Amino acid sequence: MNLPELLRLSPALVNALTIVVALLLILLISFLLRAKVFCQYLRQMTGIELSPSEVKEAFRRRGRDGVRELLLDRTIRADLEENPPLIPPDVR
């Protein structure tokens, strides 16, 4: 029995294959867009803007730790821009 005959005999199999293909497509899209979604979420939650290419590059170079370091660096820089450190005058 070949595939076209099997598909004609079993409409349930066609439905199951359609669902599997749709789920695999959703999974593929979610993997491709995870850096973009992360950057959008980060901008909404903290106001810090990263580009998806920066996140991909940091992840490619150092994995999760690289992305964490990038995020910490940007967080510290944003905090310093908002609240510059107060440096007391030299006392001699």
C-alpha positions in Angstrom: 0.0 0.0 0.0 1.5 3.4 -1.0 0.9 6.8 0.7 -1.9 8.1 -1.5 -3.9 4.9 -1.0 -3.4 5.0 2.7 -4.5 8.7 2.9 -7.7 7.9 0.9 -8.5 5.0 3.3 -7.9 6.9 6.5 -9.2 10.5 6.8 -8.2 10.4 10.5 -4.6 10.0 9.4 -4.9 13.0 7.1 -6.2 15.1 10.0 -3.5 13.9 12.3 -0.7 14.6 9.8 -2.2 18.1 9.2 -2.1 18.8 12.9 1.4 17.6 13.2 2.6 19.7 10.3 0.8 22.8 11.8 2.4 22.2 15.2 5.9 21.8 13.7 5.4 25.0 11.8 4.4 26.8 14.9 7.5 25.4 16.7 9.8 26.4 13.9 8.4 30.0 13.9 8.7 30.3 17.7 12.4 29.2 17.5 13.1 31.7 14.8 11.5 34.6 16.6 12.7 34.0 20.1 15.4 36.8 20.0 12.9 39.3 18.7 10.2 38.4 21.3 12.9 38.6 24.1 13.9 42.1 23.0 10.3 43.2 22.8 9.6 41.8 26.3 12.7 43.4 27.7 11.8 46.8 26.2 8.3 46.6 27.7 9.5 45.5 31.2 12.6 47.6 31.6 12.8 50.2 28.8 16.2 48.8 27.7 16.4 48.3 24.0 18.5 45.5 22.5 18.4 44.4 18.9 17.7 40.7 18.1 21.0 40.5 16.2 22.9 41.6 19.4 21.2 38.9 21.4 21.8 36.2 18.7 25.5 37.2 18.6 25.9 37.2 22.3 24.2 33.8 22.5 26.3 32.4 19.7 29.6 33.5 21.3 28.9 32.7 25.0 25.5 31.1 25.4 23.2 32.1 28.1 26.0 33.7 30.1 26.8 36.0 27.2 23.2 37.2 27.0 23.1 37.7 30.7 26.3 39.8 30.6 24.9 41.9 27.7 21.7 42.5 29.7 23.6 43.4 32.9 25.8 45.8 31.0 22.9 47.5 29.3 21.0 47.7 32.7 24.0 49.3 34.4 24.5 51.8 31.6 20.8 52.7 31.6 20.8 53.2 35.3 23.9 55.4 35.2 22.3 57.5 32.5 19.2 58.1 34.6 21.1 58.6 37.9 24.7 59.8 37.4 26.9 59.0 40.3 27.6 61.8 42.8 31.3 62.4 43.1 32.2 64.4 46.2 34.7 67.2 45.7 38.3 66.5 46.7 38.9 67.2 50.4 42.5 68.0 51.2 
